[in-house]
Amino acid sequence: MEGAFLTLDELNLEEPARVSEVGGQGALRRRLLDMGITPGTEVMIRKRAPMGDPIEIHLRGYELTLRIEDAKKIQVEKERLK
């Protein structure tokens, strides 16, 4: 389903997507951007904790752990495998 917009927490494991918008306000938004979560960045969820929170994402060649609450502020677009 290429072109579907959703939030980062809604992706399935290992499903590639591209960041389209980073929400949040103030320090949270700045922190997400500083961690490399910027529009155009390719991301995918690598792991979910047993209770679903937090999630581990892969982006820019490294893994990053995010709380679900923060992942809900990141809008992504699903991508087709290349």
Backbone as JSON Lines, residues from 0, in Angstrom:
{"i":0,"aa":"M","n":[0.84,-1.18,0.0],"ca":[0.0,0.0,0.0],"c":[0.88,1.24,0.0]}
{"i":1,"aa":"E","n":[1.46,1.56,-1.11],"ca":[2.35,2.7,-1.25],"c":[1.56,3.99,-1.17]}
{"i":2,"aa":"G","n":[2.16,4.99,-0.52],"ca":[1.54,6.31,-0.46],"c":[0.6,6.5,0.71]}
{"i":3,"aa":"A","n":[0.48,5.53,1.6],"ca":[-0.41,5.66,2.75],"c":[0.28,6.43,3.87]}
{"i":4,"aa":"F","n":[-0.37,7.46,4.37],"ca":[0.18,8.24,5.47],"c":[-0.35,7.71,6.78]}
{"i":5,"aa":"L","n":[0.55,7.58,7.75],"ca":[0.18,7.14,9.08],"c":[1.26,7.62,10.04]}
{"i":6,"aa":"T","n":[1.12,7.31,11.32],"ca":[2.15,7.71,12.27],"c":[3.11,6.56,12.47]}
{"i":7,"aa":"L","n":[4.31,6.88,12.92],"ca":[5.38,5.89,13.04],"c":[4.98,4.68,13.87]}
{"i":8,"aa":"D","n":[4.23,4.88,14.93],"ca":[3.83,3.77,15.8],"c":[2.9,2.77,15.11]}
{"i":9,"aa":"E","n":[2.28,3.16,14.0],"ca":[1.34,2.3,13.29],"c":[1.99,1.37,12.27]}
{"i":10,"aa":"L","n":[3.29,1.53,12.02],"ca":[3.98,0.67,11.07],"c":[4.11,-0.75,11.61]}
{"i":11,"aa":"N","n":[4.15,-1.72,10.72],"ca":[4.44,-3.1,11.09],"c":[5.94,-3.26,11.21]}
{"i":12,"aa":"L","n":[6.38,-4.32,11.87],"ca":[7.82,-4.6,11.98],"c":[8.43,-4.74,10.59]}
{"i":13,"aa":"E","n":[9.63,-4.17,10.43],"ca":[10.41,-4.26,9.2],"c":[9.74,-3.64,7.97]}
{"i":14,"aa":"E","n":[8.73,-2.82,8.17],"ca":[8.04,-2.18,7.06],"c":[8.68,-0.81,6.78]}
{"i":15,"aa":"P","n":[9.28,-0.62,5.61],"ca":[9.96,0.64,5.32],"c":[8.98,1.8,5.13]}
{"i":16,"aa":"A","n":[9.41,2.97,5.59],"ca":[8.61,4.18,5.44],"c":[9.55,5.37,5.38]}
{"i":17,"aa":"R","n":[9.0,6.51,4.98],"ca":[9.77,7.75,4.92],"c":[9.06,8.79,5.77]}
{"i":18,"aa":"V","n":[9.82,9.49,6.61],"ca":[9.25,10.53,7.46],"c":[8.72,11.65,6.58]}
{"i":19,"aa":"S","n":[7.47,12.05,6.81],"ca":[6.9,13.15,6.03],"c":[6.74,14.4,6.89]}
{"i":20,"aa":"E","n":[6.56,14.22,8.2],"ca":[6.39,15.38,9.08],"c":[6.74,15.0,10.51]}
{"i":21,"aa":"V","n":[7.41,15.91,11.21],"ca":[7.73,15.71,12.62],"c":[6.92,16.71,13.43]}
{"i":22,"aa":"G","n":[6.03,16.19,14.25],"ca":[5.17,17.05,15.06],"c":[5.78,17.31,16.42]}
{"i":23,"aa":"G","n":[4.92,17.57,17.38],"ca":[5.39,17.92,18.71],"c":[5.69,19.4,18.77]}
{"i":24,"aa":"Q","n":[6.03,19.84,19.96],"ca":[6.32,21.26,20.14],"c":[7.56,21.44,20.98]}
{"i":25,"aa":"G","n":[8.21,22.57,20.82],"ca":[9.33,22.96,21.66],"c":[10.44,21.93,21.74]}
{"i":26,"aa":"A","n":[10.78,21.58,22.99],"ca":[11.92,20.7,23.25],"c":[11.73,19.31,22.65]}
{"i":27,"aa":"L","n":[10.52,18.77,22.67],"ca":[10.3,17.44,22.11],"c":[10.58,17.43,20.61]}
{"i":28,"aa":"R","n":[10.03,18.37,19.88],"ca":[10.25,18.42,18.43],"c":[11.74,18.61,18.12]}
{"i":29,"aa":"R","n":[12.38,19.49,18.85],"ca":[13.81,19.75,18.65],"c":[14.62,18.49,18.93]}
{"i":30,"aa":"R","n":[14.25,17.74,19.99],"ca":[14.96,16.51,20.33],"c":[14.81,15.47,19.22]}
{"i":31,"aa":"L","n":[13.59,15.31,18.69],"ca":[13.36,14.35,17.61],"c":[14.2,14.73,16.38]}
{"i":32,"aa":"L","n":[14.21,16.0,16.03],"ca":[14.99,16.45,14.88],"c":[16.49,16.25,15.12]}
{"i":33,"aa":"D","n":[16.95,16.53,16.35],"ca":[18.37,16.36,16.68],"c":[18.8,14.9,16.61]}
{"i":34,"aa":"M","n":[17.88,13.97,16.84],"ca":[18.19,12.54,16.78],"c":[18.21,12.04,15.33]}
{"i":35,"aa":"G","n":[17.93,12.92,14.37],"ca":[18.0,12.53,12.97],"c":[16.66,12.19,12.35]}
{"i":36,"aa":"I","n":[15.58,12.37,13.11],"ca":[14.25,12.09,12.57],"c":[13.77,13.36,11.87]}
{"i":37,"aa":"T","n":[14.11,13.47,10.6],"ca":[13.77,14.65,9.82],"c":[12.96,14.23,8.59]}
{"i":38,"aa":"P","n":[12.18,15.15,8.03],"ca":[11.41,14.82,6.82],"c":[12.33,14.27,5.72]}
{"i":39,"aa":"G","n":[11.89,13.18,5.09],"ca":[12.66,12.55,4.03],"c":[13.51,11.37,4.49]}
{"i":40,"aa":"T","n":[13.66,11.2,5.79],"ca":[14.47,10.11,6.33],"c":[13.74,8.79,6.24]}
{"i":41,"aa":"E","n":[14.43,7.73,5.79],"ca":[13.85,6.4,5.75],"c":[13.93,5.78,7.15]}
{"i":42,"aa":"V","n":[12.82,5.18,7.59],"ca":[12.76,4.55,8.91],"c":[12.04,3.2,8.81]}
{"i":43,"aa":"M","n":[12.27,2.34,9.8],"ca":[11.48,1.12,9.94],"c":[11.57,0.68,11.4]}
{"i":44,"aa":"I","n":[10.51,0.02,11.85],"ca":[10.5,-0.49,13.22],"c":[11.21,-1.84,13.22]}
{"i":45,"aa":"R","n":[12.23,-1.97,14.07],"ca":[12.99,-3.22,14.19],"c":[12.41,-4.13,15.27]}
{"i":46,"aa":"K","n":[12.05,-3.54,16.41],"ca":[11.57,-4.33,17.55],"c":[10.5,-3.56,18.31]}
{"i":47,"aa":"R","n":[9.65,-4.32,19.0],"ca":[8.68,-3.75,19.93],"c":[8.89,-4.44,21.28]}
{"i":48,"aa":"A","n":[8.8,-3.68,22.35],"ca":[8.89,-4.27,23.68],"c":[7.71,-5.22,23.88]}
{"i":49,"aa":"P","n":[7.81,-6.17,24.8],"ca":[6.72,-7.13,25.01],"c":[5.35,-6.5,25.22]}
{"i":50,"aa":"M","n":[5.28,-5.38,25.88],"ca":[4.0,-4.71,26.09],"c":[3.73,-3.65,25.02]}
{"i":51,"aa":"G","n":[4.6,-3.57,24.0],"ca":[4.4,-2.65,22.89],"c":[5.09,-1.3,23.02]}
{"i":52,"aa":"D","n":[5.59,-0.96,24.18],"ca":[6.21,0.34,24.4],"c":[7.46,0.14,25.24]}
{"i":53,"aa":"P","n":[8.63,0.58,24.78],"ca":[8.92,1.4,23.61],"c":[9.13,0.55,22.35]}
{"i":54,"aa":"I","n":[9.45,1.26,21.26],"ca":[9.79,0.6,20.0],"c":[11.23,0.97,19.63]}
{"i":55,"aa":"E","n":[11.87,0.08,18.9],"ca":[13.21,0.36,18.39],"c":[13.1,0.57,16.9]}
{"i":56,"aa":"I","n":[13.57,1.72,16.43],"ca":[13.51,2.01,15.0],"c":[14.92,2.04,14.41]}
{"i":57,"aa":"H","n":[14.99,1.79,13.13],"ca":[16.25,1.86,12.39],"c":[16.17,3.05,11.44]}
{"i":58,"aa":"L","n":[17.15,3.94,11.53],"ca":[17.23,5.07,10.62],"c":[18.67,5.51,10.5]}
{"i":59,"aa":"R","n":[19.04,6.0,9.35],"ca":[20.39,6.55,9.11],"c":[21.52,5.63,9.57]}
{"i":60,"aa":"G","n":[21.3,4.31,9.49],"ca":[22.34,3.36,9.85],"c":[22.48,3.05,11.33]}
{"i":61,"aa":"Y","n":[21.56,3.49,12.16],"ca":[21.62,3.16,13.59],"c":[20.23,2.87,14.14]}
{"i":62,"aa":"E","n":[20.21,2.29,15.35],"ca":[18.96,1.98,16.02],"c":[18.69,3.03,17.09]}
{"i":63,"aa":"L","n":[17.42,3.36,17.25],"ca":[16.98,4.37,18.2],"c":[15.72,3.86,18.87]}
{"i":64,"aa":"T","n":[15.64,4.01,20.18],"ca":[14.46,3.58,20.92],"c":[13.6,4.79,21.24]}
{"i":65,"aa":"L","n":[12.31,4.68,20.93],"ca":[11.35,5.77,21.17],"c":[10.14,5.27,21.93]}
{"i":66,"aa":"R","n":[9.59,6.14,22.74],"ca":[8.32,5.84,23.39],"c":[7.22,5.95,22.34]}
{"i":67,"aa":"I","n":[6.17,5.18,22.52],"ca":[5.03,5.21,21.6],"c":[4.44,6.62,21.54]}
{"i":68,"aa":"E","n":[4.37,7.28,22.67],"ca":[3.82,8.64,22.72],"c":[4.58,9.59,21.79]}
{"i":69,"aa":"D","n":[5.9,9.44,21.71],"ca":[6.71,10.27,20.81],"c":[6.56,9.82,19.35]}
{"i":70,"aa":"A","n":[6.48,8.51,19.14],"ca":[6.33,7.98,17.78],"c":[5.01,8.43,17.14]}
{"i":71,"aa":"K","n":[4.0,8.67,17.95],"ca":[2.71,9.12,17.43],"c":[2.77,10.53,16.86]}
{"i":72,"aa":"K","n":[3.83,11.26,17.15],"ca":[3.98,12.62,16.66],"c":[4.76,12.68,15.34]}
{"i":73,"aa":"I","n":[5.17,11.52,14.84],"ca":[5.96,11.45,13.61],"c":[5.11,10.83,12.51]}
{"i":74,"aa":"Q","n":[4.81,11.62,11.49],"ca":[4.0,11.14,10.37],"c":[4.92,10.55,9.32]}
{"i":75,"aa":"V","n":[4.56,9.36,8.82],"ca":[5.36,8.67,7.81],"c":[4.5,8.26,6.63]}
{"i":76,"aa":"E","n":[5.18,7.95,5.55],"ca":[4.52,7.43,4.36],"c":[5.16,6.09,4.03]}
{"i":77,"aa":"K","n":[4.35,5.05,3.87],"ca":[4.87,3.72,3.54],"c":[5.57,3.76,2.2]}
{"i":78,"aa":"E","n":[6.62,2.92,2.09],"ca":[7.38,2.85,0.85],"c":[7.37,1.43,0.33]}
{"i":79,"aa":"R","n":[7.52,1.33,-0.95],"ca":[7.66,0.03,-1.61],"c":[9.1,-0.43,-1.45]}
{"i":80,"aa":"L","n":[9.31,-1.73,-1.27],"ca":[10.68,-2.24,-1.2],"c":[11.39,-2.03,-2.52]}
{"i":81,"aa":"K","n":[12.65,-1.66,-2.43],"ca":[13.41,-1.39,-3.65],"c":[14.2,-2.58,-4.09]}
